[in-house]
Structures are given as structure tokens and as C-alpha cells.
């Protein structure tokens, strides 16, 4: 029967066993960025900006489906030049002109 090597590393455990801070304790602190004090409003805005992942509640009942659509280069260039949100606007225009039903 194999014996566990004595040279194996110990399993990692999280060394952070500090208790959670209460709202009162957080209110006593100051927000800092690179050692400089900033306002709580700025600090919260920066914290939200660095949060990763999809915001809660951003999932809709109808999901977008990725697809491949071949367009003339000029058409794509014009859509992209129309600014941020061009894909949404193009999808809305396609939806407005989509056939009501399948082939007759």
C-alpha cells in the first residue's frame, strides 16, 4: 500500500480570519487611493468600477444569440462610425424589418 510522502506540502488554508467589519466601523475609516484621502463617493464609485462580472439583475429573459453575418465592408464601417451602441441599433433595425413569418 502506498504511503503518503512526508515531503508533500500541507493543504492551503486562508490566513485571513479577521472578523467582518460593521457599517459603524466602516464609517470611522477613510477612503484612500495611493496614500491620498478621497471622498467616500469617489471610493465607492472606484470600487464599483473595478468589480468584475455581470452586474446583478442584468440578465434578461430574452437572451442574445451570437451569430455570423457577412456584410459589405462599407456597410460595417458606416455602422461602426455611427458610435457606441451600433450593434444594438443594427439589431433593432433588423428586428423592425424582419419577416412576420417563415416562407409562404
LOKOL-350097 format. One record per residue: x, y, z of N, C-alpha, C in turn; residue in three letters. Coordinates in Angstrom, 2 decimals, decimal comma, m for minus. Atoms other than C-alpha are relative to their C-alpha. Example, Ala and Ser with C-alpha at 12.3 -4.5 7.8 and 13.67 -1.06 7.14 Angstrom:
% LOKOL-350097
<guro n_xx="0,89" n_yy="m1,19" n_zz="0,00" ca_xx="12,30" ca_yy="m4,50" ca_zz="7,80" c_xx="0,90" c_yy="1,20" c_zz="0,00" marlo="ALA"/>
<guro n_xx="m0,82" n_yy="m1,19" n_zz="m0,06" ca_xx="13,67" ca_yy="m1,06" ca_zz="7,14" c_xx="m0,77" c_yy="1,09" c_zz="0,73" marlo="SER"/>
This chain:
% LOKOL-350097
<guro n_xx="0,85" n_yy="m1,19" n_zz="0,00" ca_xx="0,00" ca_yy="0,00" ca_zz="0,00" c_xx="0,89" c_yy="1,24" c_zz="0,00" marlo="UNK"/>
<guro n_xx="m0,85" n_yy="m1,19" n_zz="0,05" ca_xx="1,46" ca_yy="3,38" ca_zz="m0,97" c_xx="m0,13" c_yy="0,84" c_zz="1,27" marlo="UNK"/>
<guro n_xx="m0,02" n_yy="m0,85" n_zz="m1,19" ca_xx="2,45" ca_yy="5,65" ca_zz="1,87" c_xx="0,17" c_yy="1,44" c_zz="m0,46" marlo="UNK"/>
<guro n_xx="m0,09" n_yy="m1,41" n_zz="0,35" ca_xx="1,99" ca_yy="9,41" ca_zz="1,70" c_xx="1,39" c_yy="0,53" c_zz="0,32" marlo="UNK"/>
<guro n_xx="m1,34" n_yy="m0,55" n_zz="m0,17" ca_xx="5,29" ca_yy="11,18" ca_zz="1,22" c_xx="m0,02" c_yy="1,06" c_zz="1,09" marlo="UNK"/>
<guro n_xx="m0,11" n_yy="m1,00" n_zz="m1,06" ca_xx="6,43" ca_yy="13,28" ca_zz="4,17" c_xx="0,42" c_yy="1,36" c_zz="m0,57" marlo="UNK"/>
<guro n_xx="m0,44" n_yy="m1,25" n_zz="0,62" ca_xx="7,69" ca_yy="15,90" ca_zz="1,71" c_xx="m1,14" c_yy="0,76" c_zz="m0,66" marlo="UNK"/>
<guro n_xx="1,11" n_yy="m0,68" n_zz="0,66" ca_xx="4,25" ca_yy="16,79" ca_zz="0,38" c_xx="m0,38" c_yy="1,27" c_zz="0,75" marlo="UNK"/>
<guro n_xx="0,36" n_yy="m1,28" n_zz="m0,64" ca_xx="3,01" ca_yy="20,30" ca_zz="1,03" c_xx="m1,32" c_yy="m0,14" c_zz="0,74" marlo="UNK"/>
<guro n_xx="1,24" n_yy="0,00" n_zz="m0,76" ca_xx="0,31" ca_yy="20,97" ca_zz="3,55" c_xx="m1,08" c_yy="0,72" c_zz="m0,79" marlo="UNK"/>
<guro n_xx="1,06" n_yy="m0,68" n_zz="0,74" ca_xx="m3,08" ca_yy="21,99" ca_zz="2,18" c_xx="m0,07" c_yy="1,47" c_zz="0,40" marlo="UNK"/>
<guro n_xx="0,06" n_yy="m1,43" n_zz="m0,25" ca_xx="m3,51" ca_yy="25,76" ca_zz="1,84" c_xx="m1,25" c_yy="0,35" c_zz="0,78" marlo="UNK"/>
<guro n_xx="1,15" n_yy="m0,53" n_zz="m0,74" ca_xx="m5,76" ca_yy="27,49" ca_zz="4,34" c_xx="0,08" c_yy="1,51" c_zz="m0,07" marlo="UNK"/>
<guro n_xx="0,06" n_yy="m1,45" n_zz="0,09" ca_xx="m6,89" ca_yy="31,08" ca_zz="4,14" c_xx="0,44" c_yy="0,61" c_zz="1,32" marlo="UNK"/>
<guro n_xx="m0,49" n_yy="m0,58" n_zz="m1,26" ca_xx="m4,88" ca_yy="33,06" ca_zz="6,71" c_xx="m0,86" c_yy="1,16" c_zz="0,50" marlo="UNK"/>
<guro n_xx="0,81" n_yy="m1,15" n_zz="m0,39" ca_xx="m7,49" ca_yy="35,85" ca_zz="6,78" c_xx="m1,15" c_yy="m0,46" c_zz="0,88" marlo="UNK"/>
<guro n_xx="1,08" n_yy="0,38" n_zz="m0,92" ca_xx="m9,52" ca_yy="35,11" ca_zz="9,87" c_xx="m0,53" c_yy="1,22" c_zz="0,74" marlo="UNK"/>
<guro n_xx="0,48" n_yy="m1,24" n_zz="m0,61" ca_xx="m10,35" ca_yy="38,74" ca_zz="10,61" c_xx="m1,53" c_yy="0,04" c_zz="m0,06" marlo="UNK"/>
<guro n_xx="1,47" n_yy="m0,10" n_zz="0,02" ca_xx="m13,97" ca_yy="39,42" ca_zz="11,56" c_xx="m0,47" c_yy="1,02" c_zz="m1,03" marlo="UNK"/>
<guro n_xx="0,58" n_yy="m0,95" n_zz="0,95" ca_xx="m16,24" ca_yy="41,23" ca_zz="9,13" c_xx="m0,19" c_yy="1,35" c_zz="0,68" marlo="UNK"/>
<guro n_xx="0,18" n_yy="m1,35" n_zz="m0,54" ca_xx="m16,38" ca_yy="45,00" ca_zz="9,59" c_xx="m1,47" c_yy="0,39" c_zz="m0,03" marlo="UNK"/>
<guro n_xx="1,38" n_yy="m0,48" n_zz="m0,06" ca_xx="m19,66" ca_yy="46,58" ca_zz="10,65" c_xx="m0,09" c_yy="1,34" c_zz="m0,72" marlo="UNK"/>
<guro n_xx="0,20" n_yy="m1,30" n_zz="0,64" ca_xx="m21,17" ca_yy="49,67" ca_zz="9,00" c_xx="0,59" c_yy="1,12" c_zz="0,86" marlo="UNK"/>
<guro n_xx="m0,53" n_yy="m1,03" n_zz="m0,90" ca_xx="m20,19" ca_yy="51,71" ca_zz="12,09" c_xx="1,53" c_yy="0,06" c_zz="m0,10" marlo="UNK"/>
<guro n_xx="m1,45" n_yy="0,03" n_zz="0,11" ca_xx="m16,57" ca_yy="50,58" ca_zz="11,81" c_xx="0,45" c_yy="0,54" c_zz="m1,36" marlo="UNK"/>
<guro n_xx="m0,33" n_yy="m0,51" n_zz="1,31" ca_xx="m16,53" ca_yy="51,31" ca_zz="8,09" c_xx="m0,16" c_yy="1,52" c_zz="m0,06" marlo="UNK"/>
<guro n_xx="0,24" n_yy="m1,45" n_zz="0,00" ca_xx="m17,94" ca_yy="54,81" ca_zz="8,73" c_xx="1,15" c_yy="0,75" c_zz="0,67" marlo="UNK"/>
<guro n_xx="m1,11" n_yy="m0,65" n_zz="m0,70" ca_xx="m14,98" ca_yy="55,57" ca_zz="11,02" c_xx="1,25" c_yy="0,06" c_zz="m0,87" marlo="UNK"/>
<guro n_xx="m1,18" n_yy="0,05" n_zz="0,84" ca_xx="m12,46" ca_yy="54,75" ca_zz="8,29" c_xx="0,01" c_yy="1,09" c_zz="m1,06" marlo="UNK"/>
<guro n_xx="m0,10" n_yy="m0,95" n_zz="1,10" ca_xx="m11,25" ca_yy="56,85" ca_zz="5,39" c_xx="0,32" c_yy="m0,76" c_zz="m1,28" marlo="UNK"/>
<guro n_xx="m0,31" n_yy="0,57" n_zz="1,31" ca_xx="m11,08" ca_yy="56,06" ca_zz="1,69" c_xx="1,32" c_yy="0,58" c_zz="m0,45" marlo="UNK"/>
<guro n_xx="m1,28" n_yy="m0,47" n_zz="0,50" ca_xx="m7,59" ca_yy="56,26" ca_zz="0,22" c_xx="0,32" c_yy="m0,65" c_zz="m1,33" marlo="UNK"/>
<guro n_xx="m0,48" n_yy="0,49" n_zz="1,28" ca_xx="m6,09" ca_yy="55,87" ca_zz="m3,22" c_xx="1,45" c_yy="0,46" c_zz="m0,13" marlo="UNK"/>
<guro n_xx="m1,43" n_yy="m0,30" n_zz="0,07" ca_xx="m2,29" ca_yy="55,67" ca_zz="m3,50" c_xx="0,45" c_yy="0,88" c_zz="1,16" marlo="UNK"/>
<guro n_xx="m0,39" n_yy="m0,74" n_zz="m1,19" ca_xx="m1,99" ca_yy="57,04" ca_zz="0,03" c_xx="m0,67" c_yy="1,34" c_zz="0,17" marlo="UNK"/>
<guro n_xx="0,70" n_yy="m1,29" n_zz="m0,09" ca_xx="m4,22" ca_yy="60,07" ca_zz="m0,64" c_xx="m1,46" c_yy="m0,23" c_zz="0,37" marlo="UNK"/>
<guro n_xx="1,40" n_yy="0,10" n_zz="m0,38" ca_xx="m7,58" ca_yy="60,56" ca_zz="1,02" c_xx="m0,90" c_yy="0,40" c_zz="m1,16" marlo="UNK"/>
<guro n_xx="1,01" n_yy="m0,35" n_zz="0,99" ca_xx="m10,57" ca_yy="60,55" ca_zz="m1,32" c_xx="m1,36" c_yy="m0,08" c_zz="0,68" marlo="UNK"/>
<guro n_xx="1,33" n_yy="m0,01" n_zz="m0,61" ca_xx="m14,26" ca_yy="61,08" ca_zz="m0,63" c_xx="m0,63" c_yy="m1,39" c_zz="m0,08" marlo="UNK"/>
<guro n_xx="0,68" n_yy="1,29" n_zz="0,07" ca_xx="m16,49" ca_yy="58,10" ca_zz="0,14" c_xx="m0,74" c_yy="m0,21" c_zz="m1,32" marlo="UNK"/>
<guro n_xx="0,71" n_yy="0,11" n_zz="1,28" ca_xx="m18,48" ca_yy="58,85" ca_zz="m3,03" c_xx="0,97" c_yy="m0,45" c_zz="m1,09" marlo="UNK"/>
<guro n_xx="m1,01" n_yy="0,39" n_zz="0,98" ca_xx="m15,31" ca_yy="58,63" ca_zz="m5,14" c_xx="0,46" c_yy="m1,43" c_zz="0,25" marlo="UNK"/>
<guro n_xx="m0,46" n_yy="1,34" n_zz="m0,34" ca_xx="m14,19" ca_yy="55,50" ca_zz="m3,29" c_xx="m1,00" c_yy="m1,07" c_zz="m0,41" marlo="UNK"/>
<guro n_xx="1,03" n_yy="0,97" n_zz="0,38" ca_xx="m17,49" ca_yy="53,71" ca_zz="m3,83" c_xx="m0,11" c_yy="m0,11" c_zz="m1,51" marlo="UNK"/>
<guro n_xx="0,06" n_yy="0,03" n_zz="1,46" ca_xx="m17,52" ca_yy="54,70" ca_zz="m7,50" c_xx="1,18" c_yy="m0,80" c_zz="m0,56" marlo="UNK"/>
<guro n_xx="m1,16" n_yy="0,77" n_zz="0,45" ca_xx="m14,00" ca_yy="53,32" ca_zz="m7,94" c_xx="m0,16" c_yy="m1,48" c_zz="0,31" marlo="UNK"/>
<guro n_xx="0,21" n_yy="1,40" n_zz="m0,37" ca_xx="m14,95" ca_yy="50,12" ca_zz="m6,09" c_xx="m0,97" c_yy="m0,66" c_zz="m0,98" marlo="UNK"/>
<guro n_xx="0,96" n_yy="0,56" n_zz="0,97" ca_xx="m17,94" ca_yy="49,62" ca_zz="m8,42" c_xx="0,66" c_yy="m0,20" c_zz="m1,36" marlo="UNK"/>
<guro n_xx="m0,64" n_yy="0,07" n_zz="1,32" ca_xx="m15,74" ca_yy="50,27" ca_zz="m11,46" c_xx="0,91" c_yy="m1,22" c_zz="m0,12" marlo="UNK"/>
<guro n_xx="m0,92" n_yy="1,14" n_zz="0,08" ca_xx="m13,32" ca_yy="47,50" ca_zz="m10,57" c_xx="m0,67" c_yy="m1,33" c_zz="0,28" marlo="UNK"/>
<guro n_xx="0,70" n_yy="1,26" n_zz="m0,23" ca_xx="m15,97" ca_yy="44,92" ca_zz="m9,68" c_xx="m0,06" c_yy="m0,76" c_zz="m1,33" marlo="UNK"/>
<guro n_xx="m0,03" n_yy="0,81" n_zz="1,21" ca_xx="m15,79" ca_yy="42,07" ca_zz="m12,15" c_xx="m1,31" c_yy="m0,73" c_zz="m0,17" marlo="UNK"/>
<guro n_xx="1,17" n_yy="0,80" n_zz="0,29" ca_xx="m18,51" ca_yy="40,15" ca_zz="m13,83" c_xx="m1,21" c_yy="0,83" c_zz="m0,37" marlo="UNK"/>
<guro n_xx="1,24" n_yy="m0,62" n_zz="0,42" ca_xx="m22,01" ca_yy="40,91" ca_zz="m14,91" c_xx="m0,72" c_yy="0,59" c_zz="1,22" marlo="UNK"/>
<guro n_xx="0,74" n_yy="m0,58" n_zz="m1,13" ca_xx="m23,99" ca_yy="43,29" ca_zz="m12,66" c_xx="m1,24" c_yy="m0,82" c_zz="0,33" marlo="UNK"/>
<guro n_xx="1,21" n_yy="0,72" n_zz="m0,40" ca_xx="m26,79" ca_yy="41,71" ca_zz="m10,67" c_xx="m1,21" c_yy="0,61" c_zz="m0,68" marlo="UNK"/>
<guro n_xx="1,21" n_yy="m0,47" n_zz="0,63" ca_xx="m30,10" ca_yy="41,94" ca_zz="m12,45" c_xx="0,18" c_yy="0,37" c_zz="m1,46" marlo="UNK"/>
<guro n_xx="m0,21" n_yy="m0,38" n_zz="1,39" ca_xx="m28,51" ca_yy="42,45" ca_zz="m15,85" c_xx="m0,44" c_yy="m1,08" c_zz="m0,98" marlo="UNK"/>
<guro n_xx="0,45" n_yy="1,06" n_zz="0,90" ca_xx="m29,69" ca_yy="39,13" ca_zz="m17,23" c_xx="m1,46" c_yy="0,20" c_zz="m0,33" marlo="UNK"/>
<guro n_xx="1,37" n_yy="m0,20" n_zz="0,45" ca_xx="m32,84" ca_yy="39,45" ca_zz="m19,27" c_xx="m0,62" c_yy="m1,35" c_zz="m0,34" marlo="UNK"/>
<guro n_xx="0,69" n_yy="1,24" n_zz="0,34" ca_xx="m35,46" ca_yy="36,83" ca_zz="m20,04" c_xx="0,31" c_yy="m0,42" c_zz="m1,42" marlo="UNK"/>
<guro n_xx="m0,35" n_yy="0,33" n_zz="1,38" ca_xx="m34,66" ca_yy="37,04" ca_zz="m23,74" c_xx="1,50" c_yy="0,22" c_zz="m0,16" marlo="UNK"/>
<guro n_xx="m1,44" n_yy="m0,07" n_zz="0,11" ca_xx="m31,03" ca_yy="36,30" ca_zz="m24,44" c_xx="0,41" c_yy="0,26" c_zz="m1,45" marlo="UNK"/>
<guro n_xx="m0,56" n_yy="m0,21" n_zz="1,33" ca_xx="m28,94" ca_yy="37,44" ca_zz="m27,39" c_xx="0,70" c_yy="m1,29" c_zz="m0,43" marlo="UNK"/>
<guro n_xx="m0,62" n_yy="1,19" n_zz="0,54" ca_xx="m27,63" ca_yy="34,70" ca_zz="m29,65" c_xx="1,14" c_yy="0,43" c_zz="m0,92" marlo="UNK"/>
<guro n_xx="m1,09" n_yy="m0,37" n_zz="0,90" ca_xx="m24,16" ca_yy="35,07" ca_zz="m31,20" c_xx="m0,19" c_yy="m0,65" c_zz="m1,36" marlo="UNK"/>
<guro n_xx="0,16" n_yy="0,51" n_zz="1,36" ca_xx="m24,19" ca_yy="34,65" ca_zz="m34,96" c_xx="1,06" c_yy="0,62" c_zz="m0,89" marlo="UNK"/>
<guro n_xx="m0,91" n_yy="m0,57" n_zz="0,98" ca_xx="m22,09" ca_yy="35,32" ca_zz="m38,02" c_xx="m0,84" c_yy="0,59" c_zz="m1,13" marlo="UNK"/>
<guro n_xx="0,73" n_yy="m0,69" n_zz="1,05" ca_xx="m23,38" ca_yy="37,84" ca_zz="m40,53" c_xx="1,03" c_yy="0,66" c_zz="m0,91" marlo="UNK"/>
<guro n_xx="m0,96" n_yy="m0,56" n_zz="0,96" ca_xx="m21,46" ca_yy="38,74" ca_zz="m43,66" c_xx="m0,59" c_yy="1,29" c_zz="m0,60" marlo="UNK"/>
<guro n_xx="0,44" n_yy="m1,30" n_zz="0,49" ca_xx="m21,77" ca_yy="42,43" ca_zz="m44,56" c_xx="1,07" c_yy="0,59" c_zz="m0,91" marlo="UNK"/>
<guro n_xx="m0,96" n_yy="m0,74" n_zz="0,80" ca_xx="m20,17" ca_yy="44,65" ca_zz="m47,15" c_xx="0,87" c_yy="0,83" c_zz="0,95" marlo="UNK"/>
<guro n_xx="m0,92" n_yy="m0,74" n_zz="m0,85" ca_xx="m17,11" ca_yy="46,37" ca_zz="m45,69" c_xx="m0,47" c_yy="1,42" c_zz="0,23" marlo="UNK"/>
<guro n_xx="0,48" n_yy="m1,39" n_zz="m0,11" ca_xx="m18,59" ca_yy="49,83" ca_zz="m46,39" c_xx="m1,16" c_yy="0,10" c_zz="0,99" marlo="UNK"/>
<guro n_xx="1,15" n_yy="0,00" n_zz="m0,91" ca_xx="m21,80" ca_yy="48,96" ca_zz="m44,54" c_xx="0,47" c_yy="m0,12" c_zz="1,44" marlo="UNK"/>
<guro n_xx="m0,51" n_yy="0,20" n_zz="m1,35" ca_xx="m19,93" ca_yy="47,70" ca_zz="m41,50" c_xx="0,75" c_yy="1,24" c_zz="0,49" marlo="UNK"/>
<guro n_xx="m0,75" n_yy="m1,21" n_zz="m0,36" ca_xx="m17,66" ca_yy="50,74" ca_zz="m41,50" c_xx="m0,95" c_yy="1,12" c_zz="0,39" marlo="UNK"/>
<guro n_xx="0,97" n_yy="m1,05" n_zz="m0,31" ca_xx="m20,67" ca_yy="53,08" ca_zz="m41,57" c_xx="m0,70" c_yy="m0,27" c_zz="1,33" marlo="UNK"/>
<guro n_xx="0,64" n_yy="0,31" n_zz="m1,28" ca_xx="m22,36" ca_yy="51,23" ca_zz="m38,69" c_xx="0,96" c_yy="0,30" c_zz="1,15" marlo="UNK"/>
<guro n_xx="m0,98" n_yy="m0,24" n_zz="m1,07" ca_xx="m19,19" ca_yy="51,32" ca_zz="m36,58" c_xx="0,26" c_yy="1,49" c_zz="0,20" marlo="UNK"/>
<guro n_xx="m0,24" n_yy="m1,44" n_zz="m0,09" ca_xx="m18,69" ca_yy="55,02" ca_zz="m37,38" c_xx="m1,16" c_yy="0,73" c_zz="0,66" marlo="UNK"/>
<guro n_xx="1,17" n_yy="m0,65" n_zz="m0,62" ca_xx="m22,18" ca_yy="55,73" ca_zz="m36,00" c_xx="0,13" c_yy="0,10" c_zz="1,51" marlo="UNK"/>
<guro n_xx="m0,27" n_yy="m0,18" n_zz="m1,42" ca_xx="m20,73" ca_yy="55,39" ca_zz="m32,50" c_xx="m0,38" c_yy="m1,19" c_zz="0,86" marlo="UNK"/>
<guro n_xx="0,25" n_yy="1,05" n_zz="m0,98" ca_xx="m21,14" ca_yy="53,34" ca_zz="m29,37" c_xx="m1,46" c_yy="m0,44" c_zz="m0,06" marlo="UNK"/>
<guro n_xx="1,35" n_yy="0,55" n_zz="0,03" ca_xx="m24,16" ca_yy="51,05" ca_zz="m29,36" c_xx="m0,47" c_yy="m0,35" c_zz="m1,40" marlo="UNK"/>
<guro n_xx="0,39" n_yy="0,24" n_zz="1,39" ca_xx="m24,09" ca_yy="50,44" ca_zz="m33,11" c_xx="m0,60" c_yy="m1,39" c_zz="m0,18" marlo="UNK"/>
<guro n_xx="0,53" n_yy="1,36" n_zz="0,15" ca_xx="m24,73" ca_yy="46,71" ca_zz="m32,70" c_xx="m1,46" c_yy="m0,06" c_zz="0,47" marlo="UNK"/>
<guro n_xx="1,38" n_yy="m0,02" n_zz="m0,51" ca_xx="m27,86" ca_yy="47,35" ca_zz="m30,64" c_xx="m0,92" c_yy="0,69" c_zz="m1,01" marlo="UNK"/>
<guro n_xx="0,82" n_yy="m0,70" n_zz="0,98" ca_xx="m29,14" ca_yy="49,88" ca_zz="m33,17" c_xx="m0,21" c_yy="m0,84" c_zz="m1,27" marlo="UNK"/>
<guro n_xx="0,13" n_yy="0,86" n_zz="1,18" ca_xx="m28,44" ca_yy="47,48" ca_zz="m36,06" c_xx="m0,98" c_yy="m1,13" c_zz="0,29" marlo="UNK"/>
<guro n_xx="0,91" n_yy="1,09" n_zz="m0,36" ca_xx="m30,27" ca_yy="44,67" ca_zz="m34,22" c_xx="m1,45" c_yy="0,50" c_zz="0,04" marlo="UNK"/>
<guro n_xx="1,36" n_yy="m0,56" n_zz="m0,05" ca_xx="m33,28" ca_yy="46,95" ca_zz="m33,61" c_xx="m0,55" c_yy="0,23" c_zz="m1,41" marlo="UNK"/>
<guro n_xx="0,42" n_yy="m0,24" n_zz="1,37" ca_xx="m33,39" ca_yy="47,91" ca_zz="m37,29" c_xx="m0,34" c_yy="m1,33" c_zz="m0,70" marlo="UNK"/>
<guro n_xx="0,29" n_yy="1,32" n_zz="0,57" ca_xx="m33,18" ca_yy="44,24" ca_zz="m38,34" c_xx="m1,30" c_yy="m0,57" c_zz="0,55" marlo="UNK"/>
<guro n_xx="1,23" n_yy="0,51" n_zz="m0,62" ca_xx="m35,93" ca_yy="43,33" ca_zz="m35,88" c_xx="m1,23" c_yy="0,70" c_zz="m0,57" marlo="UNK"/>
<guro n_xx="1,14" n_yy="m0,75" n_zz="0,52" ca_xx="m38,19" ca_yy="46,08" ca_zz="m37,22" c_xx="m0,35" c_yy="m0,44" c_zz="m1,43" marlo="UNK"/>
<guro n_xx="0,24" n_yy="0,40" n_zz="1,39" ca_xx="m37,78" ca_yy="44,77" ca_zz="m40,78" c_xx="0,02" c_yy="m1,50" c_zz="m0,21" marlo="UNK"/>
<guro n_xx="0,00" n_yy="1,46" n_zz="0,13" ca_xx="m37,77" ca_yy="41,05" ca_zz="m40,05" c_xx="m1,34" c_yy="m0,49" c_zz="m0,53" marlo="UNK"/>
<guro n_xx="1,26" n_yy="0,56" n_zz="0,48" ca_xx="m40,38" ca_yy="38,96" ca_zz="m41,87" c_xx="m0,88" c_yy="m0,46" c_zz="1,16" marlo="UNK"/>
<guro n_xx="0,94" n_yy="0,38" n_zz="m1,07" ca_xx="m43,50" ca_yy="38,29" ca_zz="m39,80" c_xx="m0,06" c_yy="m1,51" c_zz="0,19" marlo="UNK"/>
<guro n_xx="0,04" n_yy="1,47" n_zz="m0,12" ca_xx="m43,41" ca_yy="34,56" ca_zz="m40,55" c_xx="0,99" c_yy="m0,60" c_zz="m0,98" marlo="UNK"/>
<guro n_xx="m0,89" n_yy="0,71" n_zz="0,89" ca_xx="m41,43" ca_yy="31,93" ca_zz="m42,39" c_xx="m0,44" c_yy="0,08" c_zz="m1,45" marlo="UNK"/>
<guro n_xx="0,35" n_yy="m0,05" n_zz="1,42" ca_xx="m41,51" ca_yy="31,38" ca_zz="m46,15" c_xx="m1,43" c_yy="m0,53" c_zz="m0,26" marlo="UNK"/>
<guro n_xx="1,38" n_yy="0,38" n_zz="0,28" ca_xx="m45,00" ca_yy="31,08" ca_zz="m47,62" c_xx="m0,07" c_yy="m1,20" c_zz="m0,92" marlo="UNK"/>
